[in-house]
Amino acid sequence: MTSLDSLMTANAAGSRPDRALHGWIMVGIAILLAIAPFFFYPIFILKFLCFALFALAFNLLLGFGGLLSFGHAAFFGAAGYICAHSAKVWGLTPELAILLGTLTATLLGGAFGWIAIRRQGIYFAMITLALAQMVYFVALQAPFTGAEDGIQAVPRGKLFGIVDLRNDLALYCVVVVIFMCGLLFLYRVIHSPFGQVLKSIRENEARAISLGYDTDRYKLLVFVISAGIAGLAGATKVIVLQLASLTDVHWSMSGEVVLMTLVGGMGTIFGPIVGALIMVLMQSYLAHLGAWIVVIQGVIFIVVVMLFREGVVGVLAKMFRRGL
């Protein structure tokens, strides 16, 4: 057994108490989501869940794969546009529209990843940003996107021809299921042998290569998975808000998902969820401040980087392990 295989086995064995805790946390999340619509506005929660799933997808790439992408808005927004167009113009049912948007993001991720993984570090980040800007230009110029107006009044339709998603409670249940399935899927990926190899590549790619792992293949696969889940989040958001707009493909959206991940805790299981909640709360309750909200976000980011380098959840997890 190679030293890397030994490390992977040790990590899997040592993480069993953490997995039990993670299981209880997931149960707690499910319970909170079950009672949340009775205390909070359902659409606000659904918007948060879509961004949380987006952040979780990005965290898989950055936190566990060690790949910083500045172009994830391309997958989030492209899936949204395809979902909106197919639902409104082609008349597809919501599940098919979301599936088509997710598939589009996955294929786009495969193409972009094949190009981007040939470079590392800042060059990788800049390539993803350049490719994402191409998607933004297409969204701005293509005749079916509506340019600055976007695609509005997207019909929610009936899920499988039965569940009427125009009912907020029915829509809420569907989105919660999508979010929980996405969370469980990403959790399984992270704790699989594939996920352990990703961590080893993040820590020391040269060492992983010397042990016989095709690191480019692993990086491409994690890029595609991350793009697909980001697309699922974007397509779901369009059904929730009934709008696909340029905001979803703008470079600032890629910046926001980076902030969500870093503020919540990069490389943690639940950190991106907390980061997404913080960002969505700021956008909702500080909207009256206009452009100043960007300044406030910048200040919060600086404070987190200076005082909580592991993010909110990372710091809390460290305190919990120390028994504080």
C-alpha positions as CSV (number, residue, x, y, z in Angstrom):
1,M,0.0,0.0,0.0
2,T,1.4,3.4,-0.9
3,S,1.9,6.1,1.6
4,L,-0.9,8.1,0.0
5,D,-3.3,5.1,0.2
6,S,-2.3,4.7,3.9
7,L,-3.1,8.4,4.6
8,M,-6.5,8.0,2.8
9,T,-7.3,4.9,5.0
10,A,-6.3,6.7,8.2
11,N,-8.3,9.8,7.3
12,A,-11.4,7.6,6.6
13,A,-11.0,5.8,9.9
14,G,-10.3,8.9,11.9
15,S,-13.3,10.8,10.5
16,R,-16.0,8.4,11.8
17,P,-16.8,10.6,14.9
18,D,-17.0,13.6,12.6
19,R,-19.3,11.7,10.2
20,A,-21.6,10.9,13.1
21,L,-21.7,14.6,14.0
22,H,-22.2,15.6,10.3
23,G,-25.2,13.2,10.2
24,W,-26.8,14.8,13.2
25,I,-26.2,18.3,11.7
26,M,-27.9,17.2,8.5
27,V,-30.8,15.9,10.5
28,G,-30.9,19.3,12.2
29,I,-30.8,21.1,8.9
30,A,-33.7,19.0,7.6
31,I,-35.8,19.8,10.7
32,L,-35.1,23.5,10.5
33,L,-36.0,23.5,6.8
34,A,-39.3,21.7,7.7
35,I,-40.4,24.3,10.1
36,A,-38.8,27.4,8.5
37,P,-41.7,28.3,6.2
38,F,-44.0,28.7,9.2
39,F,-41.7,31.5,10.5
40,F,-40.0,33.1,7.5
41,Y,-41.0,34.1,4.0
42,P,-40.7,30.9,1.9
43,I,-39.3,32.6,-1.3
44,F,-36.5,34.1,0.8
45,I,-35.6,30.7,2.1
46,L,-35.7,29.2,-1.4
47,K,-33.4,31.9,-2.7
48,F,-31.0,31.2,0.1
49,L,-31.1,27.4,-0.6
50,C,-30.3,28.0,-4.3
51,F,-27.3,30.1,-3.4
52,A,-26.2,27.7,-0.7
53,L,-26.2,24.8,-3.2
54,F,-24.2,27.0,-5.6
55,A,-21.6,27.7,-2.8
56,L,-21.4,24.0,-1.9
57,A,-20.6,23.2,-5.6
58,F,-17.9,25.9,-5.7
59,N,-16.5,24.7,-2.4
60,L,-16.0,21.2,-3.8
61,L,-13.8,22.7,-6.5
62,L,-11.9,25.2,-4.3
63,G,-12.0,23.7,-0.8
64,F,-11.4,20.1,-1.7
65,G,-9.9,20.3,-5.2
66,G,-7.7,23.4,-4.6
67,L,-8.8,25.0,-7.9
68,L,-9.8,28.7,-7.7
69,S,-12.3,29.5,-10.5
70,F,-13.4,33.0,-11.2
71,G,-15.9,31.8,-13.8
72,H,-18.5,29.7,-12.0
73,A,-21.2,32.3,-12.8
74,A,-21.1,30.9,-16.3
75,F,-22.5,27.6,-15.2
76,F,-25.0,29.1,-12.8
77,G,-26.3,31.6,-15.3
78,A,-26.2,29.5,-18.4
79,A,-28.2,26.8,-16.8
80,G,-30.7,29.4,-15.7
81,Y,-31.1,30.8,-19.2
82,I,-31.6,27.4,-20.8
83,C,-34.1,26.4,-18.0
84,A,-36.0,29.6,-18.5
85,H,-36.1,29.4,-22.3
86,S,-37.1,25.8,-22.4
87,A,-39.9,26.3,-19.8
88,K,-41.3,29.5,-21.3
89,V,-40.8,29.0,-25.0
90,W,-40.6,25.3,-25.5
91,G,-43.2,24.6,-22.8
92,L,-41.1,21.9,-21.0
93,T,-42.2,20.8,-17.5
94,P,-40.1,22.1,-14.7
95,E,-38.2,18.9,-14.0
96,L,-37.2,18.7,-17.7
97,A,-36.3,22.3,-17.8
98,I,-34.1,22.0,-14.7
99,L,-32.5,18.8,-16.0
100,L,-31.8,20.5,-19.4
101,G,-30.2,23.5,-17.6
102,T,-28.1,21.2,-15.4
103,L,-27.0,19.1,-18.4
104,T,-26.0,22.3,-20.3
105,A,-23.9,23.5,-17.3
106,T,-22.3,20.0,-17.0
107,L,-21.3,20.0,-20.7
108,L,-20.1,23.5,-20.5
109,G,-18.0,22.6,-17.5
110,G,-16.5,19.7,-19.4
111,A,-15.4,22.0,-22.2
112,F,-14.2,24.8,-20.0
113,G,-12.4,22.3,-17.6
114,W,-10.6,20.6,-20.5
115,I,-9.2,24.0,-21.5
116,A,-8.5,25.4,-18.0
117,I,-6.9,22.5,-16.2
118,R,-3.9,22.8,-18.5
119,R,-2.8,25.7,-16.3
120,Q,-2.4,26.2,-12.6
121,G,-2.8,28.9,-10.0
122,I,-3.6,32.4,-11.2
123,Y,-3.5,31.3,-14.8
124,F,-6.2,28.8,-14.2
125,A,-8.3,31.4,-12.5
126,M,-7.9,33.9,-15.3
127,I,-8.8,31.4,-18.0
128,T,-12.0,30.5,-16.2
129,L,-12.8,34.3,-15.9
130,A,-12.1,34.8,-19.6
131,L,-14.3,31.9,-20.6
132,A,-17.1,33.1,-18.3
133,Q,-16.9,36.5,-19.9
134,M,-17.6,34.8,-23.3
135,V,-20.7,33.3,-21.8
136,Y,-21.8,36.7,-20.5
137,F,-21.3,38.2,-24.0
138,V,-23.4,35.5,-25.5
139,A,-26.1,36.1,-22.9
140,L,-26.0,39.8,-23.7
141,Q,-26.2,39.4,-27.5
142,A,-28.2,36.2,-28.2
143,P,-31.7,36.8,-29.4
144,F,-33.4,34.3,-27.0
145,T,-31.9,35.8,-23.7
146,G,-33.7,39.1,-23.7
147,A,-30.4,41.1,-23.3
148,E,-30.7,43.5,-20.3
149,D,-34.4,42.5,-19.7
150,G,-33.6,38.8,-19.3
151,I,-36.2,36.2,-19.5
152,Q,-39.1,37.2,-17.3
153,A,-42.3,35.5,-16.1
154,V,-40.9,32.0,-16.4
155,P,-43.8,29.6,-15.7
156,R,-43.3,27.2,-12.8
157,G,-45.6,24.6,-14.3
158,K,-46.5,21.3,-12.7
159,L,-43.8,18.9,-11.6
160,F,-44.3,15.6,-13.4
161,G,-47.7,17.0,-14.5
162,I,-49.0,16.6,-11.0
163,V,-47.5,19.0,-8.4
164,D,-48.4,22.6,-9.1
165,L,-45.3,24.7,-8.3
166,R,-47.4,27.9,-8.4
167,N,-48.2,26.9,-4.8
168,D,-45.4,28.3,-2.7
169,L,-45.5,25.4,-0.2
170,A,-45.3,22.8,-3.0
171,L,-42.4,24.7,-4.6
172,Y,-40.7,24.9,-1.2
173,C,-40.9,21.1,-0.6
174,V,-39.4,20.5,-4.1
175,V,-36.5,22.9,-3.7
176,V,-35.7,21.5,-0.2
177,V,-35.5,18.0,-1.7
178,I,-33.2,19.3,-4.4
179,F,-31.0,21.0,-1.9
180,M,-30.8,18.1,0.5
181,C,-30.1,15.6,-2.4
182,G,-27.3,18.0,-3.6
183,L,-25.8,18.3,-0.2
184,L,-25.9,14.5,0.4
185,F,-24.4,13.9,-3.0
186,L,-21.5,16.3,-2.4
187,Y,-20.9,14.9,1.0
188,R,-20.6,11.4,-0.5
189,V,-18.2,12.7,-3.1
190,I,-16.0,14.3,-0.5
191,H,-15.9,11.2,1.7
192,S,-15.3,8.8,-1.2
193,P,-11.9,7.5,-2.3
194,F,-12.2,10.0,-5.2
195,G,-12.6,12.8,-2.6
196,Q,-9.5,11.6,-0.7
197,V,-7.5,11.7,-3.9
198,L,-8.7,15.3,-4.5
199,K,-7.5,16.3,-1.1
200,S,-4.1,14.8,-1.7
201,I,-3.8,16.6,-5.1
202,R,-4.8,19.8,-3.3
203,E,-2.0,19.3,-0.7
204,N,0.8,18.0,-2.9
205,E,0.0,17.4,-6.6
206,A,3.6,16.4,-7.4
207,R,3.4,13.7,-4.7
208,A,0.1,12.4,-6.1
209,I,1.5,12.2,-9.6
210,S,4.6,10.3,-8.4
211,L,2.3,7.7,-6.9
212,G,0.6,7.1,-10.2
213,Y,-2.6,9.2,-10.0
214,D,-3.7,11.0,-13.2
215,T,-4.3,14.3,-11.5
216,D,-5.5,16.1,-14.7
217,R,-8.3,13.5,-15.0
218,Y,-9.3,14.0,-11.3
219,K,-9.3,17.8,-11.7
220,L,-11.4,17.7,-14.8
221,L,-13.9,15.4,-13.2
222,V,-14.3,17.6,-10.1
223,F,-14.6,20.6,-12.3
224,V,-17.4,19.0,-14.2
225,I,-19.2,17.8,-11.1
226,S,-18.9,21.3,-9.6
227,A,-20.2,22.9,-12.8
228,G,-23.2,20.5,-12.9
229,I,-24.3,21.2,-9.3
230,A,-23.8,24.9,-9.9
231,G,-26.1,24.6,-12.9
232,L,-28.6,22.7,-10.9
233,A,-28.6,25.6,-8.4
234,G,-29.0,28.2,-11.2
235,A,-31.8,26.4,-12.9
236,T,-33.7,25.9,-9.7
237,K,-33.3,29.6,-8.8
238,V,-34.9,30.5,-12.1
239,I,-38.0,28.4,-11.4
240,V,-38.2,30.0,-7.9
241,L,-37.8,33.6,-8.9
242,Q,-39.2,33.1,-12.4
243,L,-36.4,35.2,-13.9
244,A,-33.2,34.7,-15.7
245,S,-31.0,37.8,-15.9
246,L,-27.5,39.0,-16.8
247,T,-26.8,39.2,-13.1
248,D,-26.6,35.5,-13.0
249,V,-23.7,35.3,-15.6
250,H,-21.9,38.5,-14.5
251,W,-18.4,38.2,-13.1
252,S,-19.6,39.7,-9.8
253,M,-21.7,36.5,-9.3
254,S,-18.5,34.5,-9.5
255,G,-17.0,36.9,-6.9
256,E,-20.0,36.5,-4.6
257,V,-19.8,32.7,-4.5
258,V,-16.1,33.0,-3.6
259,L,-17.1,35.3,-0.7
260,M,-19.8,32.8,0.4
261,T,-17.3,30.0,0.5
262,L,-14.5,31.9,2.3
263,V,-16.7,33.6,4.8
264,G,-18.5,30.4,5.7
265,G,-15.4,28.2,5.7
266,M,-13.5,26.9,2.7
267,G,-12.9,23.2,2.8
268,T,-15.7,22.6,5.4
269,I,-18.9,20.6,4.8
270,F,-21.4,23.2,6.0
271,G,-19.4,26.4,5.8
272,P,-20.7,27.5,2.3
273,I,-24.3,27.2,3.7
274,V,-23.5,29.6,6.5
275,G,-21.6,31.9,4.1
276,A,-24.6,31.9,1.6
277,L,-27.0,32.7,4.5
278,I,-24.8,35.7,5.6
279,M,-24.6,37.0,2.0
280,V,-28.3,36.6,1.3
281,L,-29.3,38.3,4.5
282,M,-27.0,41.2,3.7
283,Q,-28.5,41.6,0.2
284,S,-32.0,41.4,1.6
285,Y,-31.8,43.6,4.7
286,L,-29.1,46.1,3.5
287,A,-30.6,46.6,0.0
288,H,-31.7,50.1,1.0
289,L,-28.1,51.2,1.3
290,G,-27.6,50.8,-2.5
291,A,-24.0,50.7,-3.6
292,W,-22.8,50.8,0.0
293,I,-23.6,47.1,0.4
294,V,-20.6,46.3,-1.7
295,V,-18.4,48.3,0.7
296,I,-19.9,46.4,3.7
297,Q,-19.3,43.1,2.0
298,G,-15.7,44.1,1.4
299,V,-15.3,45.0,5.1
300,I,-16.8,41.8,6.3
301,F,-14.5,39.8,3.9
302,I,-11.4,41.7,5.3
303,V,-12.5,41.0,8.9
304,V,-13.0,37.3,8.2
305,V,-9.7,36.9,6.4
306,M,-7.9,38.8,9.2
307,L,-9.6,37.2,12.2
308,F,-11.3,34.0,11.0
309,R,-9.0,32.6,8.4
310,E,-10.8,29.2,8.5
311,G,-14.2,31.0,8.0
312,V,-17.1,31.1,10.5
313,V,-17.7,27.3,10.5
314,G,-14.0,26.5,10.4
315,V,-13.4,28.5,13.6
316,L,-16.4,27.1,15.3
317,A,-15.3,23.5,14.4
318,K,-11.8,24.2,15.8
319,M,-13.3,25.5,19.1
320,F,-15.5,22.5,19.3
321,R,-12.6,20.1,18.9
322,R,-10.7,21.9,21.6
323,G,-13.7,21.5,24.0
324,L,-14.4,25.3,24.3
